[in-house]
């Protein structure tokens, strides 16, 4: 292979070989306007190249990827065309993933803190030593009769991993596997649970919808499955003959609002009122699906109690009484005319869907958010869009082979029956997880002796994250599995890095399409450093602990666990590795009232209320949980209503964190397509470079503010400002954005890190640190949107 | 063949996937923050709001419509850039691709000025991906931490593809400082596809090749093909009433065709 000529060599060559004539000749061609080809080059490419499939993990979409591996290096990622979420496409985060794999700030091996917590005095240890230390800690806890004092907090635990963690901790004897979902998707999940009786995010058949009413949290950028939404909306618009309409309801226009057919700015925290105003018009106009509401719904009309004595108020009369468009206009700032028009469009263009924000964000405020999620999802019930073409689908999963029976082990049985350390199900009656509350409860005296953090960085990502550093002081043993030394790992005793998603085995349950599917991560190259898959690590810990723990976890490696669990999917492991994805496309709708309807679609997950296949317009589950409480108790839950209203979707005024007179703006922490929700992405230079595309910012934070609001404060575009809440303050620059309500300001998420790496650290501000650390008393949701701030020149 | 790209702005969601697919396909370096602030970031396909300063958007709240544009090289049929190049470093090939030969470029930057679309990028620095280049603030002294064994002098993940010969260097090839670079519609991918067809002893078809940005487009907003073939998707879409070209009146005859949102 001849070495290419450099420009300098070329000029040198030209000068020595009478090149001046050649240059003159070139000029002549130029003057004659010629475009003679100057290319004499030949293609040089790699000889040794393989394409290996995997699944991205830079957001929660779970897009299939194909890695081009040249001479052992990953040089390019493409979308896997066989993967139904992204259909061959890949967003900038996935495209930039080589910067994650080859990031210079990755942790290169297990290490222990040799000095005081947070002293940054790390010493490398061997994996054997790490296994021994963790095994000894867990064995000691079991011997002391307190296995419940071990807890695992996790973020994205994809595929079998979440279930594996639960099984592992149950075998050890702890009920404490705590998901981050109380910071994001739990609000929407609970809304669906309390109405449809399914504890999951719904899938939406956007490809066949005529009308999409998307509430809150930018669905094309920040949802649970943004790439799925992009694929669906793209098809709805131009992939078929009749173009559907997309309406985005959000205080901020953002990219989703800009790309929608209509953007409806709404007063923050009033989504419930708008949904119920729309319901009011639909009911009054007689546009409801009466077969659905009467035969497969509960509580639409007023109904007598079991004894037949008391008449309960149903959804219809409640909504007709309280939510006429004129009143809703006062609450939401959306005009009565618009409300009526939206109602007519929604009910008149079936199939239509009302889409919940997959990022809890805009829903999580006070208890208000829970009712908003119920109200939004109830719109789907009203027009009969549950489990129909173009409507709401219920996500199905591949049946997994059950875990082996838990060993007879009285110590473990006693431990896992105890109260969870996050208070889910006890302090927070409706909660399944209360991630952010762990710090409060530990600081208030709950005993925790070993804490494991998997894709969990509560010190950064939870409101009031600093509390976690204090709480760690009360926990003698903190272990992080982070691949980068993040804000929480910095204060751990052991950091046991997991390889990136391009270097490990992990399956992935495909979400967002309704039908079941599995994606597979595999090492597209061997792990670059001395890292270990957390699943592999826990299996080694189990072996080191001896029976009964070891006996319950007999697998040698985590990929064997995946194979065990996925035996039912009807493909062999090698084929799955080769394709990277396995699906059974085609969603099968359930006939209303059928066995499948009752077993899978409506009422499936109800714990207390009847699983009778009826969609609750009046939430019986909520009634079972918090019914019969006194007015004082209800007030303590943040409820202003009493009686039947408590169990009906309704608008609760948001409880402000911060006095509106002093703090005039509501703070909204927005997730960007560029930086996304994963902390390590902030340490990828390419994503930093493109982070602020919408306002022309790069490598920094900014505060979005409406120009009229800024004018009143005497602020101009790009002025330095302080953003101050009752919980903290931060200095950044203000950027004026017209398409934003004047009473809301936005800070992008995933800047302002104090750790992770050279590019993430000390750059911009973390808006989450300004939010109220409170948890919503019924649902245990973190309060993300009720914090108020003031803004002044910095 | 006459290669052309159609971008449907009604399907584009301004995700910037195109921009970054291009970066990793063509080895354009991330620049340090201070350089990015000067507008010296090298992204052959850039995505930005229109107008570029959001405060200049017409309309008042709430009647404001933000717009975004994604912009590769237009591969003009009548490209002003090649006319001003004194050394024929940039040229239009027989299939209408406007290409750039780094080996001939003398870095005079006439072309960057002549291009009305701003798609030509000058290498102000030695393209390095190393710690030092990108890292213009103090790297904390954390010697106790196990650091990677090698600091990376050039990216391990660089695409090795390039077009190379006597006095010729094109495509994803690592560029020296002081030359201009630009979108090539991934000309190396075209050549690879041709080579594959040849190796398999068959005729090359236009649908065997798309640039990286087209392949990755999340909204499936991009179409690519042969404008000389009246049945190709791009030819059909070019006739859409929604079709327009950027700065049509300046006579450049772009082969990137947009479809407006409405």
Contacts between the chains, C-beta under 8 A, distances in Angstrom:
chain1	res1	chain2	res2	distance
A	2	B	164	7.6
A	2	B	165	7.5
A	2	B	166	7.3
A	4	B	103	6.4
A	4	B	162	7.8
A	4	B	164	4.6
A	4	B	165	7.6
A	4	B	168	7.5
A	4	B	169	4.5
A	4	B	173	6.9
A	5	B	103	4.8
A	5	B	166	6.6
A	5	B	167	5.2
A	5	B	168	7.6
A	5	B	169	7.0
A	6	B	103	6.7
A	6	B	169	7.9
A	6	B	176	5.8
A	7	B	102	6.8
A	7	B	103	5.9
A	7	B	104	7.1
A	7	B	105	6.0
A	7	B	106	6.6
A	7	B	107	7.6
A	7	B	176	6.1
A	7	B	178	7.2
A	7	B	179	6.1
A	8	B	176	7.9
A	10	B	103	5.3
A	10	B	104	6.2
A	10	B	167	5.4
A	11	B	106	7.2
A	13	B	167	7.7
A	23	B	86	7.7
A	23	B	87	6.7
A	26	B	86	7.1
A	26	B	87	5.8
A	26	B	88	5.0
A	27	B	86	6.4
A	29	B	88	6.9
A	30	B	83	6.8
A	30	B	85	7.3
A	30	B	86	7.0
A	30	B	88	7.2
A	33	B	83	7.2
A	35	B	82	6.1
A	35	B	91	5.8
A	35	B	92	5.0
A	36	B	88	7.2
A	36	B	91	7.3
A	37	B	91	6.0
A	37	B	93	5.7
A	37	B	94	6.8
A	38	B	88	4.5
A	38	B	89	7.1
A	38	B	91	4.8
A	38	B	101	5.6
A	38	B	104	6.4
A	38	B	168	7.5
A	39	B	91	7.2
A	39	B	93	6.5
A	39	B	99	6.6
A	39	B	101	6.7
A	39	B	163	7.1
A	39	B	165	8.0
A	39	B	168	5.8
A	39	B	170	6.9
A	40	B	165	4.7
A	40	B	166	5.9
A	40	B	167	6.6
A	40	B	168	5.0
A	41	B	101	7.8
A	41	B	163	4.0
A	41	B	164	5.1
A	41	B	165	3.6
A	41	B	168	3.4
A	41	B	169	6.9
A	41	B	170	5.9
A	42	B	163	6.8
A	42	B	164	6.7
A	42	B	165	5.5
A	43	B	161	7.4
A	43	B	162	7.9
A	43	B	163	5.9
A	43	B	188	6.3
A	43	B	191	4.2
A	43	B	192	6.4
A	43	B	195	6.1
A	44	B	160	7.5
A	44	B	161	7.0
A	44	B	162	5.1
A	44	B	163	7.1
A	44	B	164	4.9
A	45	B	160	6.7
A	45	B	161	4.7
A	45	B	162	8.0
A	45	B	188	7.3
A	45	B	192	6.1
A	46	B	160	4.9
A	46	B	161	7.3
A	70	B	159	8.0
A	70	B	160	5.7
A	71	B	160	7.8
A	73	B	156	4.8
A	73	B	157	5.9
A	74	B	157	5.8
A	75	B	24	7.5
A	75	B	157	5.2
A	75	B	158	6.6
A	75	B	159	5.0
A	75	B	160	7.0
A	76	B	24	5.4
A	76	B	25	6.2
A	76	B	157	7.8
A	76	B	159	6.1
A	76	B	212	7.8
A	77	B	24	7.4
A	78	B	215	6.1
A	78	B	216	6.8
A	79	B	215	7.6
A	79	B	216	6.3
A	86	B	218	7.2
A	87	B	220	7.5
A	88	B	215	6.9
A	89	B	17	6.8
A	89	B	216	5.8
A	89	B	217	6.0
A	89	B	218	4.4
A	89	B	219	7.8
A	89	B	220	6.8
A	90	B	17	6.0
A	90	B	21	6.9
A	90	B	216	4.8
A	90	B	218	7.3
A	91	B	15	5.1
A	91	B	16	7.8
A	91	B	17	4.7
A	91	B	218	5.3
A	92	B	15	6.4
A	92	B	16	4.5
A	92	B	17	5.2
A	92	B	19	6.6
A	92	B	20	3.9
A	92	B	21	8.0
A	94	B	17	7.8
A	95	B	17	6.0
A	95	B	20	4.1
A	95	B	21	4.8
A	95	B	23	7.4
A	95	B	24	5.7
A	95	B	216	6.2
A	96	B	20	5.3
A	96	B	23	7.6
A	96	B	24	7.1
A	98	B	24	6.3
A	98	B	155	7.6
A	98	B	157	3.7
A	99	B	30	8.0
A	99	B	157	7.8
A	101	B	157	7.3
A	102	B	152	6.6
A	102	B	155	6.8
A	102	B	156	5.3
A	102	B	157	5.6
A	104	B	131	5.7
A	104	B	147	7.7
A	104	B	148	5.7
A	104	B	151	6.7
A	104	B	152	6.7
A	106	B	148	7.0
A	107	B	146	7.2
A	108	B	146	4.5
A	108	B	147	7.0
A	108	B	148	6.0
A	108	B	149	7.8
A	109	B	146	5.5
A	111	B	145	7.7
A	111	B	146	6.5
A	120	B	142	6.4
A	120	B	144	6.9
A	120	B	145	7.6
A	121	B	144	5.8
A	122	B	144	5.3
A	122	B	145	5.4
A	122	B	146	7.5
A	123	B	144	7.3
A	124	B	146	5.2
A	220	B	13	5.0
A	220	B	15	7.7
A	221	B	15	7.7
A	227	B	218	6.1
A	230	B	13	5.3
A	230	B	15	7.1
A	230	B	218	4.8
A	230	B	219	5.5
A	231	B	218	7.5
A	231	B	219	8.0
A	231	B	220	7.6
A	233	B	13	7.7
A	233	B	219	7.8
A	234	B	11	4.8
A	234	B	13	7.7
A	234	B	218	8.0
A	234	B	219	4.4
A	234	B	220	5.3
A	234	B	221	7.2
A	237	B	10	5.8
A	237	B	11	6.2
A	238	B	8	6.2
A	238	B	10	5.9
A	238	B	11	5.4
A	239	B	220	7.6
A	253	B	64	6.9
A	253	B	66	6.0
A	255	B	13	6.4
A	255	B	14	5.3
A	255	B	15	7.9
A	255	B	68	7.2
A	257	B	66	7.9
A	258	B	14	7.7
A	258	B	65	6.9
A	258	B	66	4.0
A	258	B	67	7.0
A	258	B	68	6.9
A	259	B	12	7.8
A	259	B	13	5.5
A	259	B	14	7.1
A	259	B	68	8.0
A	263	B	62	7.7
A	265	B	61	7.5
A	265	B	62	4.9
A	485	B	145	7.3
A	529	B	148	7.5
A	673	B	14	7.8
A	673	B	15	5.0
A	673	B	16	6.9
A	674	B	16	6.4
A	685	B	30	3.9
A	685	B	134	5.3
A	686	B	20	5.9
A	686	B	23	6.1
A	686	B	30	5.0
A	688	B	30	7.9
A	688	B	33	7.5
A	689	B	30	5.3
A	689	B	31	7.2
A	689	B	36	5.4
A	689	B	41	5.6
A	689	B	43	8.0
A	690	B	16	5.2
A	690	B	19	6.4
A	690	B	20	6.9
A	690	B	43	7.6
A	690	B	47	7.8
A	693	B	14	7.2
A	693	B	16	6.0
A	693	B	47	5.9
A	693	B	48	6.5
A	693	B	49	7.4
A	694	B	14	7.8
A	694	B	49	5.9
A	694	B	54	7.1
A	694	B	66	7.7
A	694	B	68	7.9
A	695	B	49	7.6
A	695	B	54	5.5
A	696	B	48	7.2
A	696	B	49	7.4
A	696	B	52	6.1
A	696	B	53	6.8
A	696	B	54	7.6
A	698	B	33	6.9
A	698	B	36	4.4
A	698	B	37	6.5
A	698	B	41	7.0
A	699	B	33	3.9
A	699	B	36	5.9
A	699	B	37	7.5
A	700	B	33	7.8
A	706	B	61	6.0
A	707	B	55	6.2
A	708	B	61	6.9
A	717	B	53	7.8
A	717	B	55	5.4
A	735	B	54	7.1
A	736	B	54	6.9
A	736	B	55	4.7
A	737	B	54	5.3
A	737	B	55	8.0
A	738	B	54	6.8
A	738	B	55	7.1
A	738	B	57	5.3
A	738	B	59	7.0
A	738	B	60	6.9
A	738	B	61	5.5
A	738	B	64	4.5
A	739	B	57	7.3
A	739	B	61	6.9
A	739	B	62	7.7
A	739	B	64	4.3
A	739	B	65	7.8
A	739	B	66	5.4
A	740	B	61	7.2
A	741	B	61	7.6
A	741	B	62	8.0
A	742	B	61	6.9
A	758	B	131	7.4
A	758	B	135	5.5
A	758	B	137	7.9
A	758	B	139	5.7
A	759	B	134	7.1
A	759	B	135	7.7
A	761	B	140	7.8
A	762	B	137	7.4
